[in-house]
Amino acid sequence: MAKKEDKSSKDLTIHFMPYSEIAKLDSLNRIKKLIGLILEGKIIILQGRLTAEEESKMIETTMTLIGNIRGFQGVEISTLSGEEDQSMFDKVRHNIARILVGEQDAITLIGPASVVKDIKRDPKKIELMLKRK
Amino acid sequence: MGINIFKGWGKKFFSNLFKTKENVKLGFYGPPNAGKTSLANKICQDWLGEDIGVVSKIPHETRHVQFKEKVTLERNGKKIEFKLIDTPGIATKIDFEDFLGFGMKKKEAQSRAKEATQGIIESIKWLDDMDAVVVVLDSAENPYSQVNITIIGNLAARKIPVLVVANKIDLKKSDIEKIRAAFPDYEVVGISVKSGEGIDDFYEHIFKLVKKAK
C-alpha cells in the first residue's frame, strides 16, 4: 500500500523555487537548473522571472533536446508580473527595485509539455492545464 | 573582458559605418500560423510581383529563414528599401504527433518536427542581426502567450524598433484591443492579409519603422 502511494507521488511533482535559489547563478546555470528539473517531469513555480534573453536561450536549449531525449516535447512557460498596469512612476520604481534585488516581483510557471497541456494567461491570472493520463 | 568590449564596439562601429537605409534588415517574427509568410508574400507580390515562401494551414510550414533582397516601397514620392527576412514561427514545444492530424505519416511528421526545432533556433539566432522587426500576431488568439512576450522582450533588450501587427481582423473572434492592452508600449496595426483590410495603413507604418532603424 505504501509503495502505491510512493508511485502516485512521482506522477506529478510541483517544485516551489524561491528566487534565492537562482539569484547567484549566471544565465547558463539558471537555465541548466530549470531544465534539469523539467527533465525530471517536475512543474516549477518560480518566485521571480527569467530575463527575455534567458527565456530565448531556454527555448533554444529545449529545441536542441527535442528528438534527442525520449518523450521530451519542450516546455510550457508563463510569467505573471503585473507590469502591464503600471504607471510611468511605478515602472521607474520597479526598474530600480529590479536592479537592486533582481526580478523577484513576478511568478513564473514552467513545466514539461508532456505533462502540462497548456498554460493560459490572461492579464491577471494563470491557469495551468495538465494532461490526463 | 576589455578586449571583448572593444571587439563588440569595433564590430558595431564598422557595421554602422557601411550600413545605409538601403540595406536595412526587416524581420518578420511571431508564433506559428500567425500569418508571417502570408504577409511577407503580400508585400513581395505588391512590390516585386513574386512570393517569398509557401503558406499552409499546417503549423511550422516555414522551417528556414527566407529572404528577399532589395524590396522597395514607394509612397507619396518617397522610397524605402529593405531586405525582408521571414523567420520560422517561434514556439516552446513541438510534438510530432500534432502533425499526424494533418494526414502525415509518422516519419514525415518526425522529420517536420525536427526541422521545426532547428527553424526556431535559427529564428532566435537571427534576432541579433535585425535592424527593425514586424511582430505578426493572430488577433483571434490570446496575446499573453510567453512566446510573444519573449520575442518582444528580446527586441526591447536589443533596442530594435518594433511594429506589432494584429493579423486576421476579418475573423469574428479577432480582438485588436486585447493586443493593444497586452503591448501598450508599441504601435499595433490591425490587418487582414486575406481580405486586404488595413494593408495601406500597414505600409504607412512600415515607412515609419524602417526610418527608425539604425
Interface residues (C-beta under 8 A of the other chain):
Chain A: T51 A52 E53 E55 S56 I59 E60 T62 M63 T64 I66 G67 Q73 G74 V75 E76 I77 S78 T79 E84 A113 I119 K120 R121 D122 P123
Chain B: I90 A91 T92 K93 I94 D95 Q110 A113 K114 T117 Q118 I120 I121 I124 K125 L127 N142 Y144 S145 Q146 V147 I149 T150 G153 N154 A156 A157 A181 A182 P184
